[in-house]
Amino acid sequence: MQRTQIYLDESLISELKEVAKTLNISMSEFIRQSVKRELRKYHKNGLSEFLDTLEPLESFKDIDAREYVDEIRAKSRIVKGSLE
């Protein structure tokens, strides 16, 4: 773990201490948990947004993905060998 320093308003510090005390954890632990939770949300939303806006390449726009993959699998010696 690496020590870091941040500047917070007195009112925010008071609120942090109060919440941490009710949870029976240190203020530092509460901040770590809060930051981790926010980072998970950020990464999840970032990936979701990326996948939602993902569009196929122009050369694949008229191709059905399942049919394309099934066709490749049908020609594969590796897949055929593992099924036998």
MODELLER restraints for C-alpha pairs under 7 A, 6 or more apart:
rsr = mdl.restraints
at = mdl.atoms
rsr.add(forms.Gaussian(group=physical.xy_distance, feature=features.Distance(at['CA:16:A'], at['CA:27:A']), mean=6.24, stdev=0.5))
rsr.add(forms.Gaussian(group=physical.xy_distance, feature=features.Distance(at['CA:17:A'], at['CA:27:A']), mean=5.63, stdev=0.5))
rsr.add(forms.Gaussian(group=physical.xy_distance, feature=features.Distance(at['CA:20:A'], at['CA:26:A']), mean=5.77, stdev=0.5))
rsr.add(forms.Gaussian(group=physical.xy_distance, feature=features.Distance(at['CA:20:A'], at['CA:27:A']), mean=5.28, stdev=0.5))
rsr.add(forms.Gaussian(group=physical.xy_distance, feature=features.Distance(at['CA:20:A'], at['CA:30:A']), mean=5.90, stdev=0.5))
rsr.add(forms.Gaussian(group=physical.xy_distance, feature=features.Distance(at['CA:73:A'], at['CA:79:A']), mean=6.37, stdev=0.5))
